[in-house]
Amino acid sequence: MTLLSVNDVYLLEPSAEGRGGVARLATRVREIRRESPHTLFALAGDTLSPSLMSALFKGRQMVEAWNLLGLDVATFGNHEFDFGPGLLRARMGESRFLWLSSNVLDRRSRTPFGGARATWVKEFRGVRVGLVAVTVPETANTSSPGPDVEFLEPIAAAGTALASLGDVELRVALSHLEIARDEALALPLHAILGGHDHDPMVVPVGPTLILKAGADALTLGQVEYELGCPDRPFERRHRLHPIASSIPEAADVRDLVDRYAAALDRELDQPVGRAEVALDGREAEVRSRETNLGDFVTDVIRERLGADLALLNGGALRGNRFLPGGPITRRDVHALLPFGNVLALLEVGGAALTQALERAVSAYPRPAGLFLQVSGLRFVFDPARRPGQRVLEVTIGGLPLDPARAYTVALPDYLARGGDGYSMFRGARTLVPAEHGPGLVPALLAEVERRGSVRARTEGRIRLQSSGVSP
């Protein structure tokens, strides 16, 4: 009896080094299935987003690929909710595999989200394998599940689900949790097929095996169980299969990849404008300091909604590269902003804005996705001071921030809902709700097309007071 697993697979195509890719993965999975017909193939979450293809096709391409590969079961990762609950339900409806979740509920019906199963028992020649599945509960704040999706505490939810399985010989969890939580979850189980962590790992916890294959199908996890005598426990073997460039690609899956790649190329390779200077989107920079790209994007957000100021979490800017001077294509913009965010307009008090800026610099000098790029305001901070006292000076529209005044703030829906710990925005008065707001990518594309050329530079909006702390 064989368990196969992958996790955090965002891309159809191989890596730049030629490793991975779903077409090579298909070849390896099919080989193993021919050798071991009693095989269960599982995905431990995160596949619908984020990627350049997913920004356009909203994860449909990944579901089609998993259908071709004969995936048996998947659980939700945090990124499954990036496009909202409605689109996730649509992708689930297109799936020829089972979705399993023991801790993600529809808040009103108190049943697993989207028609997923809370538990599943799969029988192999009389051997009953019971499966449960859990997702990191912080998804409520780090993605876009909306108010009607509830995330239960995963270890307690898994325990409840396991107790309901009845008489099973093998207990397995699909887990989209970080490894520390997997270790806490482990002992009632024979195996955890995990995700969320992007590096391959095999971690034994007593009799339990935790296996994570790592991201983007560069590796396939395999756990084999062999039943000896009825009074003897399962014998277990495991391995991680590298999906090397030497593995041939399955022709039917390669055709799917080529079809989506061609559609992507047609749409994205059209230039929409020109960068007159290199735009700095390097991850370590946008997550720790002002960059000219952050200034440009937040200016577009502020101007699009006519706000006093605009905020953008550095984690929303993807691609981790300089966008060189020269033509800007649709591909560049979608790769920069793959999450499909829409914009909202809030009315926020000055005191709450100061709290937000304190949150923005709370991890400094470590680069963090919660660091804010800003427009319409300037601030000075000293990371050597105590939390809550690091922001020293704030000006909005050239005037000192008034703690008692309300300001209009344009920001992505993710921040408006309190994502990345910005809880101060949840209770703010909403002037333009995200449901009616413009998309961030369309707004940026339209502005680049309108300008024709982009010449952005940093303006000293975020300044570090000399304090002996290096960035």
C-alpha positions in Angstrom: 0.0 0.0 0.0 1.5 3.3 -1.2 0.9 6.9 -0.2 2.2 9.6 -2.6 2.1 13.3 -1.8 3.0 16.7 -3.1 2.4 20.1 -1.6 2.6 23.8 -2.5 2.6 23.2 -6.3 2.0 26.6 -7.9 3.5 26.1 -11.4 2.7 23.8 -14.3 6.1 24.2 -15.9 9.5 23.0 -14.7 11.9 25.2 -12.8 14.5 27.3 -14.6 16.9 24.4 -14.0 14.6 22.0 -15.7 13.5 20.1 -12.6 10.0 19.4 -11.6 6.9 20.3 -13.6 3.6 18.5 -13.6 4.4 16.6 -16.9 7.4 14.9 -15.3 5.6 14.4 -12.1 2.8 12.6 -14.0 5.4 10.2 -15.5 6.8 9.3 -12.0 3.3 8.9 -10.4 2.2 6.6 -13.2 5.3 4.5 -12.9 4.7 4.0 -9.2 1.0 3.2 -9.8 1.9 0.5 -12.3 4.3 -1.0 -9.7 1.9 -0.6 -6.8 -1.7 -0.5 -7.8 -2.9 0.1 -4.2 -1.8 3.7 -4.2 -3.3 6.9 -2.9 -2.1 10.2 -4.4 -2.6 13.3 -2.2 -2.0 17.1 -2.4 -1.4 18.7 1.0 -2.6 22.2 0.0 -1.6 25.3 -1.9 -2.0 25.0 -5.7 -4.6 27.5 -7.0 -2.4 30.6 -6.3 -0.1 32.5 -6.5 1.4 32.4 -10.0 1.4 34.3 -13.2 -0.9 31.8 -14.8 -3.2 31.8 -11.8 -3.6 35.6 -11.9 -5.2 35.0 -15.3 -6.8 31.6 -15.1 -7.6 31.6 -11.4 -6.2 28.2 -10.7 -8.3 26.4 -13.4 -5.1 25.2 -15.0 -4.0 23.5 -11.9 -7.2 21.6 -11.4 -7.1 20.4 -15.0 -3.6 19.2 -14.4 -4.5 17.3 -11.2 -7.4 15.7 -12.9 -5.1 14.4 -15.6 -2.6 13.1 -13.0 -5.3 11.1 -11.3 -5.0 12.9 -7.9 -7.2 11.2 -5.3 -7.6 13.8 -2.6 -6.5 17.3 -1.7 -6.9 19.6 1.3 -7.0 23.4 1.4 -3.8 25.5 1.7 -4.0 29.1 2.7 -3.6 30.2 -0.9 -6.7 28.3 -2.1 -8.7 31.2 -0.8 -6.7 34.0 -2.6 -9.4 34.6 -5.1 -12.3 34.3 -2.6 -14.6 31.5 -1.6 -16.7 31.7 -4.7 -13.9 30.9 -7.1 -12.6 28.2 -4.8 -16.1 26.6 -4.9 -15.9 26.7 -8.7 -12.6 25.0 -8.8 -13.8 22.4 -6.4 -16.7 21.7 -8.8 -14.3 21.1 -11.6 -12.2 18.6 -9.6 -12.4 14.9 -10.3 -10.7 14.3 -6.9 -12.0 14.6 -3.4 -11.5 17.7 -1.3 -11.0 16.9 2.4 -11.0 19.3 5.4 -11.6 18.7 9.1 -11.2 22.3 10.3 -12.5 24.7 7.5 -16.2 25.2 7.8 -19.1 27.1 6.3 -19.9 29.4 9.2 -23.7 29.1 8.7 -24.2 25.4 7.9 -21.3 24.2 10.2 -20.3 21.8 7.5 -17.0 21.5 5.7 -16.5 24.3 3.2 -17.7 23.9 -0.3 -18.9 20.3 0.1 -15.6 19.0 1.2 -15.5 15.9 3.4 -14.4 16.1 7.0 -13.0 12.5 7.0 -12.5 9.8 4.4 -12.0 6.1 4.7 -10.3 4.4 1.8 -10.1 0.6 1.7 -7.2 -1.3 0.1 -7.9 -5.1 -0.1 -9.7 -5.0 3.3 -7.2 -2.6 4.9 -9.1 0.6 6.0 -7.1 3.8 5.8 -8.7 6.8 7.6 -7.8 10.3 6.5 -8.4 13.7 8.1 -7.1 17.1 6.9 -6.3 20.5 8.5 -5.4 23.9 7.2 -3.4 26.7 8.9 -6.1 28.8 10.7 -4.2 32.1 10.1 -5.7 31.8 6.5 -8.6 33.8 7.9 -6.2 36.8 7.9 -3.6 36.0 5.3 -5.9 35.2 2.4 -9.4 36.1 1.3 -11.9 33.5 2.6 -14.5 36.1 3.6 -16.6 36.3 6.7 -18.6 33.1 6.1 -15.7 30.7 6.3 -14.5 29.6 9.7 -11.1 28.0 10.6 -11.2 25.8 13.7 -8.1 25.2 15.8 -6.5 22.4 13.7 -5.2 20.0 16.4 -8.5 19.9 18.3 -10.4 19.6 15.0 -8.2 16.8 13.8 -8.7 15.0 17.1 -12.5 15.2 16.8 -12.3 14.0 13.2 -10.0 11.0 14.1 -12.4 10.0 16.9 -15.2 9.7 14.3 -13.3 7.4 11.9 -14.2 4.3 13.7 -12.3 1.1 13.1 -9.4 1.8 10.8 -6.0 0.2 10.5 -4.1 3.3 9.4 -4.6 6.9 10.4 -3.3 9.6 8.0 -3.6 13.4 8.1 -3.2 15.8 5.2 -1.8 18.9 6.9 -1.2 22.4 5.6 0.5 23.5 8.8 4.1 24.6 9.7 6.3 21.7 11.0 6.0 22.7 14.7 2.2 22.2 14.6 2.6 19.0 12.7 4.8 17.7 15.5 2.1 18.6 18.0 -0.5 16.9 15.8 1.6 13.7 15.2 1.0 11.1 18.0 -2.5 9.9 17.2 -1.4 9.3 13.6 0.6 6.8 11.6 1.6 9.5 9.0 1.2 13.1 8.2 1.5 14.1 4.6 2.3 17.8 5.1 2.6 21.1 3.3 3.0 24.8 4.0 6.8 24.4 4.5 8.5 24.6 1.1 11.5 22.4 1.8 11.4 18.6 1.6 11.6 17.0 5.0 11.1 13.7 6.8 10.5 14.0 10.5 9.8 11.0 12.7 7.8 11.8 15.9 7.7 8.6 17.9 5.9 6.1 15.7 4.5 8.9 13.4 6.2 9.9 10.2 5.8 13.5 9.0 6.7 13.8 5.3 6.7 17.0 3.2 7.6 16.9 -0.4 8.6 20.5 -0.8 7.3 23.1 -3.2 6.5 23.0 -6.9 6.7 19.3 -7.7 10.5 19.3 -7.5 10.1 16.2 -5.3 7.4 13.5 -4.8 6.9 12.0 -1.4 6.3 8.3 -1.0 5.4 6.2 2.1 4.8 2.5 1.7 3.1 0.2 4.2 3.2 -3.6 4.1 0.9 -5.7 6.3 2.5 -8.8 7.7 0.6 -11.0 10.1 -2.7 -9.7 11.6 -1.1 -9.3 15.0 1.9 -7.3 13.7 1.9 -3.6 12.9 2.5 -2.2 9.5 6.1 -2.1 8.2 6.9 1.3 6.8 9.3 2.6 4.2 9.6 6.0 2.8 11.5 8.0 0.2 11.6 11.4 -1.5 11.8 11.1 -5.3 13.6 14.0 -7.1 11.6 15.0 -10.2 14.8 15.3 -12.2 15.2 16.8 -15.7 16.0 13.3 -17.0 12.5 12.1 -16.4 10.5 12.2 -19.6 7.4 14.3 -19.7 4.0 12.7 -20.0 2.7 13.7 -23.4 -0.9 14.4 -22.4 0.1 16.6 -19.5 2.7 18.4 -21.6 0.0 19.2 -24.1 -2.1 20.8 -21.3 1.0 22.8 -20.2 1.7 24.0 -23.7 -2.0 25.0 -24.2 -2.0 27.2 -21.2 1.5 28.6 -21.9 0.4 29.6 -25.4 -2.7 31.3 -24.0 -0.7 33.1 -21.4 1.9 34.3 -24.0 -0.7 35.7 -26.3 -2.3 37.7 -23.5 0.8 38.8 -21.5 3.5 39.6 -24.0 1.8 42.7 -25.2 3.6 45.9 -24.1 1.5 48.4 -22.2 4.1 51.1 -21.6 7.8 51.7 -20.9 9.9 52.0 -17.8 12.4 54.9 -18.1 14.3 53.6 -15.0 14.7 50.2 -13.4 11.9 49.5 -10.9 13.0 47.9 -7.6 10.8 44.9 -6.7 13.4 42.9 -4.9 11.7 41.1 -2.0 14.2 42.1 0.7 13.8 45.8 -0.4 10.0 46.1 -0.7 9.6 44.3 2.7 12.0 46.6 4.6 12.3 50.1 3.0 10.8 52.5 0.5 11.4 51.6 -3.2 10.6 53.4 -6.3 8.3 50.6 -7.4 6.4 50.8 -4.1 6.1 54.6 -4.5 4.7 54.2 -8.0 2.2 51.4 -7.2 0.9 53.2 -4.1 0.6 56.5 -6.0 -1.6 54.7 -8.5 -3.8 53.3 -5.7 -4.2 56.7 -4.1 -5.0 58.5 -7.3 -7.4 55.8 -8.5 -9.6 56.2 -5.4 -8.9 59.9 -4.7 -7.7 59.2 -1.2 -5.6 61.2 1.2 -3.1 58.3 1.3 -2.5 54.8 0.2 -0.9 51.8 1.8 0.3 48.5 0.3 1.9 45.6 2.2 5.3 44.7 0.8 4.2 41.0 0.6 1.8 41.9 -2.2 4.7 42.8 -4.5 6.0 39.6 -6.0 8.6 38.6 -8.6 11.7 39.4 -6.4 13.6 41.3 -9.1 14.4 44.6 -10.7 12.1 45.4 -13.5 14.6 46.7 -16.0 14.2 49.9 -18.0 12.4 49.2 -21.3 9.0 47.8 -22.3 6.5 46.9 -19.6 4.3 44.0 -20.6 1.1 42.6 -19.1 3.2 39.7 -18.0 5.4 42.0 -15.9 2.4 43.6 -14.1 0.7 40.2 -13.4 3.9 38.7 -12.1 4.4 41.7 -9.9 0.8 41.5 -8.4 -0.4 37.9 -8.8 -3.0 37.8 -6.0 -5.9 39.4 -7.8 -6.4 42.1 -5.1 -9.1 44.7 -5.3 -9.0 48.1 -3.8 -11.1 49.5 -0.9 -11.5 53.0 0.5 -11.7 53.5 4.2 -12.0 56.4 6.6 -9.4 55.9 9.3 -8.5 58.0 12.4 -5.1 59.4 12.8 -4.4 57.4 15.9 -5.2 54.2 14.1 -2.9 55.2 11.3 -0.1 55.6 13.7 -0.8 52.1 15.1 -0.7 50.8 11.5 2.7 52.4 10.9 4.0 50.9 14.2 2.8 47.5 12.9 4.6 48.1 9.6 8.0 48.6 11.2 7.5 46.0 14.0 9.7 43.4 12.3 12.5 45.7 11.1 15.3 45.1 10.2 14.0 41.7 9.2 12.2 41.9 5.8 8.6 41.1 6.4 5.5 41.1 4.1 3.7 43.4 6.6 6.1 46.3 5.9 4.1 49.1 4.2 4.8 51.0 1.0 3.1 54.3 1.2 1.7 57.3 -0.8 0.4 60.6 0.5 2.3 60.4 3.8 5.8 60.4 5.1 7.1 59.0 8.4 10.3 58.6 10.4 10.9 55.7 12.7 13.5 54.5 15.1 13.6 50.7 15.4 15.8 50.9 18.6 12.8 52.2 20.5 10.2 50.1 22.4 7.3 48.7 20.4 4.6 51.3 20.1 7.1 54.2 20.3 9.1 53.6 17.1 7.2 56.0 14.8 8.5 59.4 15.6 7.0 61.7 13.0 4.1 61.4 10.4 3.0 64.0 7.9 0.0 63.6 5.5 -0.3 66.0 2.6 2.6 68.0 4.1 0.9 68.5 7.4 1.5 66.7 10.8 -0.8 63.8 11.4 -3.7 64.8 13.6 -4.6 61.8 15.9 -8.2 63.1 16.2 -8.8 63.6 12.4 -10.2 61.0 10.0 -8.3 60.4 6.8 -9.3 58.6 3.6 -7.1 55.5 3.0 -6.9 53.5 -0.2 -5.6 50.0 0.2 -6.0 46.4 -1.1 -8.9 44.3 0.3 -6.4 42.1 2.1 -5.3 45.0 4.4 -8.8 46.3 4.7 -9.9 43.0 6.2 -7.1 43.2 8.7 -4.6 40.9 7.0 -1.0 40.8 8.3 -2.2 41.8 11.7 -3.7 45.2 10.6 -6.7 44.7 12.9 -7.1 48.5 13.3 -8.6 48.6 9.8 -11.4 46.1 10.5 -13.6 48.6 12.3 -13.0 51.5 10.0 -15.8 53.2 8.2 -16.0 51.8 4.6 -16.5 54.4 1.9 -15.8 52.0 -1.1 -16.1 48.3 -0.2 -13.8 45.9 -1.9 -16.8 44.3 -3.6 -17.3 47.5 -5.6 -13.6 48.6 -5.8 -11.4 48.4 -8.8 -8.9 45.6 -9.3 -5.3 46.5 -8.5 -3.8 45.0 -11.6 -6.3 46.6 -14.0 -5.7 50.0 -12.2 -2.0 49.6 -12.6 -2.2 48.5 -16.3 -4.6 51.4 -17.1 -2.2 53.9 -15.5 0.9 52.6 -17.3 -1.1 52.7 -20.6 -2.2 56.3 -19.8 1.2 57.5 -19.0 3.0 55.6 -21.7 6.2 55.8 -19.7 7.1 55.4 -16.0 9.9 57.4 -14.4 9.6 56.6 -10.7 12.1 57.6 -8.0 12.1 57.3 -4.2 11.1 60.5 -2.4 12.1 59.9 1.2 8.7 58.9 2.3 10.0 56.4 4.8 13.1 57.5 6.8 15.1 55.6 9.3 16.4 57.7 12.2 20.1 56.7 12.8 20.0 54.2 15.6 22.7 51.7 15.1 20.3 49.1 13.6 21.3 48.1 10.1 18.7 47.2 7.4 
